[in-house]
Amino acid sequence: MATQIAATPIVTGKYAKEILKSIKKQPSAASKKNGQDLINFFKNFESKGK
């Protein structure tokens, strides 16, 4: 099977700073709660299916 390897993109300037800033963002408490609710929902969904 043939594969294609793309070149690693190089980001500089203002766009690079925006990327670094977005990486540092932390999820809010509400976002964490919603994520945990989804995890619990699917765990319950899986356990009921067995």
Jmol script that loads the backbone (N, CA, C; Angstrom):
load data "model"
ATOM      1  N   MET A   1       0.842  -1.172   0.000  1.00  0.00           N
ATOM      2  CA  MET A   1       0.000   0.000   0.000  1.00  0.00           C
ATOM      3  C   MET A   1       0.892   1.242   0.000  1.00  0.00           C
ATOM      4  N   ALA A   2       0.649   2.124  -0.915  1.00  0.00           N
ATOM      5  CA  ALA A   2       1.441   3.343  -1.013  1.00  0.00           C
ATOM      6  C   ALA A   2       0.915   4.379  -0.021  1.00  0.00           C
ATOM      7  N   THR A   3       1.815   5.132   0.544  1.00  0.00           N
ATOM      8  CA  THR A   3       1.417   6.198   1.460  1.00  0.00           C
ATOM      9  C   THR A   3       1.983   7.513   0.962  1.00  0.00           C
ATOM     10  N   GLN A   4       1.299   8.557   1.330  1.00  0.00           N
ATOM     11  CA  GLN A   4       1.777   9.893   0.998  1.00  0.00           C
ATOM     12  C   GLN A   4       2.085  10.609   2.301  1.00  0.00           C
ATOM     13  N   ILE A   5       3.244  11.189   2.367  1.00  0.00           N
ATOM     14  CA  ILE A   5       3.632  11.923   3.558  1.00  0.00           C
ATOM     15  C   ILE A   5       3.652  13.402   3.204  1.00  0.00           C
ATOM     16  N   ALA A   6       2.811  14.155   3.898  1.00  0.00           N
ATOM     17  CA  ALA A   6       2.730  15.590   3.650  1.00  0.00           C
ATOM     18  C   ALA A   6       3.809  16.306   4.453  1.00  0.00           C
ATOM     19  N   ALA A   7       4.250  17.402   3.923  1.00  0.00           N
ATOM     20  CA  ALA A   7       5.240  18.215   4.622  1.00  0.00           C
ATOM     21  C   ALA A   7       4.613  18.807   5.880  1.00  0.00           C
ATOM     22  N   THR A   8       5.415  18.953   6.917  1.00  0.00           N
ATOM     23  CA  THR A   8       4.939  19.559   8.154  1.00  0.00           C
ATOM     24  C   THR A   8       4.722  21.047   7.906  1.00  0.00           C
ATOM     25  N   PRO A   9       3.520  21.540   8.215  1.00  0.00           N
ATOM     26  CA  PRO A   9       3.269  22.966   7.979  1.00  0.00           C
ATOM     27  C   PRO A   9       4.059  23.833   8.963  1.00  0.00           C
ATOM     28  N   ILE A  10       4.520  24.945   8.477  1.00  0.00           N
ATOM     29  CA  ILE A  10       5.246  25.894   9.314  1.00  0.00           C
ATOM     30  C   ILE A  10       4.370  27.127   9.456  1.00  0.00           C
ATOM     31  N   VAL A  11       4.048  27.443  10.695  1.00  0.00           N
ATOM     32  CA  VAL A  11       3.173  28.578  10.977  1.00  0.00           C
ATOM     33  C   VAL A  11       3.996  29.637  11.692  1.00  0.00           C
ATOM     34  N   THR A  12       3.884  30.878  11.228  1.00  0.00           N
ATOM     35  CA  THR A  12       4.629  31.969  11.845  1.00  0.00           C
ATOM     36  C   THR A  12       3.720  33.172  12.035  1.00  0.00           C
ATOM     37  N   GLY A  13       4.207  34.111  12.798  1.00  0.00           N
ATOM     38  CA  GLY A  13       3.530  35.386  12.942  1.00  0.00           C
ATOM     39  C   GLY A  13       2.283  35.351  13.801  1.00  0.00           C
ATOM     40  N   LYS A  14       1.323  36.183  13.401  1.00  0.00           N
ATOM     41  CA  LYS A  14       0.098  36.378  14.174  1.00  0.00           C
ATOM     42  C   LYS A  14      -0.694  35.075  14.301  1.00  0.00           C
ATOM     43  N   TYR A  15      -0.752  34.305  13.242  1.00  0.00           N
ATOM     44  CA  TYR A  15      -1.511  33.054  13.267  1.00  0.00           C
ATOM     45  C   TYR A  15      -0.899  32.066  14.258  1.00  0.00           C
ATOM     46  N   ALA A  16       0.411  32.024  14.338  1.00  0.00           N
ATOM     47  CA  ALA A  16       1.091  31.137  15.286  1.00  0.00           C
ATOM     48  C   ALA A  16       0.774  31.539  16.722  1.00  0.00           C
ATOM     49  N   LYS A  17       0.744  32.838  16.990  1.00  0.00           N
ATOM     50  CA  LYS A  17       0.410  33.319  18.333  1.00  0.00           C
ATOM     51  C   LYS A  17      -1.024  32.950  18.697  1.00  0.00           C
ATOM     52  N   GLU A  18      -1.946  33.025  17.729  1.00  0.00           N
ATOM     53  CA  GLU A  18      -3.335  32.653  17.984  1.00  0.00           C
ATOM     54  C   GLU A  18      -3.450  31.165  18.312  1.00  0.00           C
ATOM     55  N   ILE A  19      -2.677  30.348  17.615  1.00  0.00           N
ATOM     56  CA  ILE A  19      -2.697  28.906  17.877  1.00  0.00           C
ATOM     57  C   ILE A  19      -2.191  28.622  19.291  1.00  0.00           C
ATOM     58  N   LEU A  20      -1.087  29.238  19.672  1.00  0.00           N
ATOM     59  CA  LEU A  20      -0.540  29.030  21.014  1.00  0.00           C
ATOM     60  C   LEU A  20      -1.511  29.502  22.086  1.00  0.00           C
ATOM     61  N   LYS A  21      -2.193  30.620  21.822  1.00  0.00           N
ATOM     62  CA  LYS A  21      -3.168  31.143  22.778  1.00  0.00           C
ATOM     63  C   LYS A  21      -4.347  30.177  22.931  1.00  0.00           C
ATOM     64  N   SER A  22      -4.801  29.593  21.827  1.00  0.00           N
ATOM     65  CA  SER A  22      -5.944  28.679  21.885  1.00  0.00           C
ATOM     66  C   SER A  22      -5.580  27.376  22.593  1.00  0.00           C
ATOM     67  N   ILE A  23      -4.318  26.970  22.517  1.00  0.00           N
ATOM     68  CA  ILE A  23      -3.872  25.753  23.195  1.00  0.00           C
ATOM     69  C   ILE A  23      -3.925  25.935  24.711  1.00  0.00           C
ATOM     70  N   LYS A  24      -3.662  27.133  25.174  1.00  0.00           N
ATOM     71  CA  LYS A  24      -3.599  27.401  26.608  1.00  0.00           C
ATOM     72  C   LYS A  24      -4.973  27.539  27.253  1.00  0.00           C
ATOM     73  N   LYS A  25      -6.032  27.652  26.453  1.00  0.00           N
ATOM     74  CA  LYS A  25      -7.376  27.817  27.006  1.00  0.00           C
ATOM     75  C   LYS A  25      -7.790  26.562  27.762  1.00  0.00           C
ATOM     76  N   GLN A  26      -8.373  26.763  28.913  1.00  0.00           N
ATOM     77  CA  GLN A  26      -8.852  25.658  29.735  1.00  0.00           C
ATOM     78  C   GLN A  26     -10.379  25.602  29.651  1.00  0.00           C
ATOM     79  N   PRO A  27     -10.957  24.401  29.703  1.00  0.00           N
ATOM     80  CA  PRO A  27     -12.411  24.295  29.655  1.00  0.00           C
ATOM     81  C   PRO A  27     -13.043  24.870  30.922  1.00  0.00           C
ATOM     82  N   SER A  28     -14.231  25.434  30.763  1.00  0.00           N
ATOM     83  CA  SER A  28     -14.934  26.000  31.908  1.00  0.00           C
ATOM     84  C   SER A  28     -15.516  24.878  32.760  1.00  0.00           C
ATOM     85  N   ALA A  29     -15.990  25.233  33.944  1.00  0.00           N
ATOM     86  CA  ALA A  29     -16.595  24.241  34.838  1.00  0.00           C
ATOM     87  C   ALA A  29     -17.835  23.637  34.196  1.00  0.00           C
ATOM     88  N   ALA A  30     -18.619  24.470  33.513  1.00  0.00           N
ATOM     89  CA  ALA A  30     -19.829  23.970  32.849  1.00  0.00           C
ATOM     90  C   ALA A  30     -19.467  22.995  31.734  1.00  0.00           C
ATOM     91  N   SER A  31     -18.411  23.293  31.007  1.00  0.00           N
ATOM     92  CA  SER A  31     -17.964  22.414  29.929  1.00  0.00           C
ATOM     93  C   SER A  31     -17.502  21.071  30.485  1.00  0.00           C
ATOM     94  N   LYS A  32     -16.760  21.105  31.590  1.00  0.00           N
ATOM     95  CA  LYS A  32     -16.311  19.863  32.218  1.00  0.00           C
ATOM     96  C   LYS A  32     -17.501  19.038  32.697  1.00  0.00           C
ATOM     97  N   LYS A  33     -18.505  19.718  33.288  1.00  0.00           N
ATOM     98  CA  LYS A  33     -19.691  19.016  33.781  1.00  0.00           C
ATOM     99  C   LYS A  33     -20.444  18.376  32.623  1.00  0.00           C
ATOM    100  N   ASN A  34     -20.610  19.104  31.539  1.00  0.00           N
ATOM    101  CA  ASN A  34     -21.309  18.556  30.373  1.00  0.00           C
ATOM    102  C   ASN A  34     -20.558  17.357  29.798  1.00  0.00           C
ATOM    103  N   GLY A  35     -19.255  17.431  29.768  1.00  0.00           N
ATOM    104  CA  GLY A  35     -18.456  16.315  29.279  1.00  0.00           C
ATOM    105  C   GLY A  35     -18.609  15.088  30.160  1.00  0.00           C
ATOM    106  N   GLN A  36     -18.605  15.300  31.475  1.00  0.00           N
ATOM    107  CA  GLN A  36     -18.772  14.180  32.401  1.00  0.00           C
ATOM    108  C   GLN A  36     -20.176  13.590  32.284  1.00  0.00           C
ATOM    109  N   ASP A  37     -21.183  14.439  32.075  1.00  0.00           N
ATOM    110  CA  ASP A  37     -22.551  13.950  31.882  1.00  0.00           C
ATOM    111  C   ASP A  37     -22.640  13.064  30.643  1.00  0.00           C
ATOM    112  N   LEU A  38     -21.950  13.448  29.575  1.00  0.00           N
ATOM    113  CA  LEU A  38     -21.947  12.625  28.363  1.00  0.00           C
ATOM    114  C   LEU A  38     -21.272  11.276  28.611  1.00  0.00           C
ATOM    115  N   ILE A  39     -20.166  11.302  29.329  1.00  0.00           N
ATOM    116  CA  ILE A  39     -19.472  10.051  29.649  1.00  0.00           C
ATOM    117  C   ILE A  39     -20.388   9.132  30.447  1.00  0.00           C
ATOM    118  N   ASN A  40     -21.049   9.691  31.455  1.00  0.00           N
ATOM    119  CA  ASN A  40     -21.954   8.889  32.284  1.00  0.00           C
ATOM    120  C   ASN A  40     -23.121   8.353  31.467  1.00  0.00           C
ATOM    121  N   PHE A  41     -23.657   9.172  30.580  1.00  0.00           N
ATOM    122  CA  PHE A  41     -24.779   8.748  29.740  1.00  0.00           C
ATOM    123  C   PHE A  41     -24.400   7.526  28.917  1.00  0.00           C
ATOM    124  N   PHE A  42     -23.242   7.579  28.275  1.00  0.00           N
ATOM    125  CA  PHE A  42     -22.844   6.470  27.418  1.00  0.00           C
ATOM    126  C   PHE A  42     -22.427   5.238  28.222  1.00  0.00           C
ATOM    127  N   LYS A  43     -21.873   5.440  29.423  1.00  0.00           N
ATOM    128  CA  LYS A  43     -21.571   4.290  30.278  1.00  0.00           C
ATOM    129  C   LYS A  43     -22.867   3.582  30.668  1.00  0.00           C
ATOM    130  N   ASN A  44     -23.892   4.361  31.037  1.00  0.00           N
ATOM    131  CA  ASN A  44     -25.188   3.772  31.388  1.00  0.00           C
ATOM    132  C   ASN A  44     -25.818   3.108  30.174  1.00  0.00           C
ATOM    133  N   PHE A  45     -25.690   3.724  29.036  1.00  0.00           N
ATOM    134  CA  PHE A  45     -26.245   3.188  27.792  1.00  0.00           C
ATOM    135  C   PHE A  45     -25.610   1.836  27.472  1.00  0.00           C
ATOM    136  N   GLU A  46     -24.288   1.739  27.634  1.00  0.00           N
ATOM    137  CA  GLU A  46     -23.586   0.485  27.365  1.00  0.00           C
ATOM    138  C   GLU A  46     -23.976  -0.596  28.360  1.00  0.00           C
ATOM    139  N   SER A  47     -24.105  -0.229  29.634  1.00  0.00           N
ATOM    140  CA  SER A  47     -24.413  -1.238  30.651  1.00  0.00           C
ATOM    141  C   SER A  47     -25.837  -1.768  30.499  1.00  0.00           C
ATOM    142  N   LYS A  48     -26.764  -0.958  30.026  1.00  0.00           N
ATOM    143  CA  LYS A  48     -28.145  -1.408  29.822  1.00  0.00           C
ATOM    144  C   LYS A  48     -28.254  -2.328  28.616  1.00  0.00           C
ATOM    145  N   GLY A  49     -27.352  -2.185  27.665  1.00  0.00           N
ATOM    146  CA  GLY A  49     -27.394  -3.001  26.459  1.00  0.00           C
ATOM    147  C   GLY A  49     -26.880  -4.413  26.665  1.00  0.00           C
ATOM    148  N   LYS A  50     -26.204  -4.659  27.772  1.00  0.00           N
ATOM    149  CA  LYS A  50     -25.607  -5.987  28.003  1.00  0.00           C
ATOM    150  C   LYS A  50     -26.596  -6.956  28.564  1.00  0.00           C
TER     151      LYS A  50
END
end "model"
wireframe off; spacefill off
backbone 0.3
color backbone group
